[in-house]
Every structure is written in structure tokens, then in C-alpha cells.
Amino acid sequence: MNKREAIISSALQLLTEKGVHNTPMSAIAKASGTGMGTIYNYFPNKDALINDIYTRIKNEEKEVFLNFASDHPIKTQFENYFTSIIAFFVQNSTYFQFMEQLQASPIITLESKEVGKVAVAQVVELLEKGKQDRIIKDIEIEELLMFIGGAILSYLRYHFNQSKKTSPEHQMKMVWDAIKE
């Protein structure tokens, strides 16, 4: 692992453990085995480092949708999306913890948010097609995404905070029932 990757890895771990506001750059430097000057060679400030991690996660999240089969029924595609994105965050719990902290944070730049939009572009297309074909309710895409995202967020919070693990299948069915025409 090169120095930049060591900084990013250490930062992700510390930011999720201690919190974004409770993690100084000096702690990240120490954990990554680098000096403060080295960190600042790669990142001008902590916000830039946080945005780099955010966009990396969003780019990995985009990979979840590569296996989308647009020739399948809308419902099947939705089910694949819902279970795949939950599996992604279950397998990458630090990503979830990091993203949850920054959900409405002013630290995330408009440029980083655009990367986030690209990550869900296929879901937007799916919802648009579903609306066009009168399979999904004619509700604004942003509202549909907010509702679906809220269900995913709630499930993941429950999953990580309960000793008894459950399948997201019931939540997926409830969300589908709520958005279908």
C-alpha cells in the first residue's frame, strides 16, 4: 500500500471510529505512519481528504449496478438494486458508518455530490422507466430516491445495531409495494 492509500485507509478507520469532527489530521498521520507534511502533499486539508473518501465510496457503490440487466422486469431490477446496495454496505460497514456521518454535511462539496448522483444514475433511469411504463407511481424522482434511501438507511441501522440479523427481503417488499402503481 502506498502512502496515499495508507492515509486514506487510516483516515476512513479513524473517522468512523472517532467521528469526523473528533479526528485531527495529526491522528491520521500517526495512524498511517506518515508525517503531517506528507498528508498535506496529498490533501490540502481534512475536508479534501473526506471528499476523496466520499467519492471513492460512491465510485465503488456505482459498481453495484454494473450487473443491472435492463431487459428484466422493473420489479426484478428494483429487487436486485435493493438487495445489492444493502449487501454492499453490509460487506463494507465502515463505508456505511462514514457515509451516515456525512449524510447532510456541508463538508461534502457540490463536485463530490455530483459523483454521488452518477453512482445512482442507473437507479434513476430504472425509476424513470418504471414511471413511464406506469409500473412505478408518478412521484418526483428525488422523492422516490429519498423514500427508498430512507428504507435502506433504516434497515442498515437496524442490521448493524441488532444481534439478530435479518434479511432485507421484507423491507424490500414493503418499499416495492409503496412505490408501485
C-alpha positions, 0 to 999 in steps of 0.5 A: 500500500502506498502512502496515499492509500495508507492515509486514506485507509487510516483516515476512513478507520479513524473517522468512523471510529472517532467521528469526523469532527473528533479526528485531527489530521495529526491522528491520521498521520500517526495512524498511517505512519506518515508525517503531517507534511506528507498528508498535506502533499496529498490533501490540502486539508481534512475536508479534501481528504473526506471528499476523496473518501466520499467519492471513492465510496460512491465510485465503488457503490456505482459498481453495484449496478454494473450487473443491472440487466435492463431487459428484466422486469422493473420489479426484478431490477428494483429487487436486485438494486435493493438487495445489492446496495444493502449487501454492499454496505453490509460487506463494507460497514465502515463505508456505511458508518462514514457515509451516515456521518456525512449524510447532510454535511456541508463538508461534502462539496457540490463536485463530490455530490455530483459523483454521488448522483452518477453512482445512482444514475442507473437507479434513476433511469430504472425509476424513470422507466418504471414511471413511464411504463406506469409500473412505478407511481408518478412521484418526483424522482428525488422523492422516490430516491429519498423514500427508498434511501430512507428504507435502506438507511433504516434497515442498515441501522437496524442490521448493524445495531441488532444481534439478530440479523435479518434479511432485507427481503421484507423491507424490500417488499414493503418499499416495492409495494409503496412505490408501485402503481 
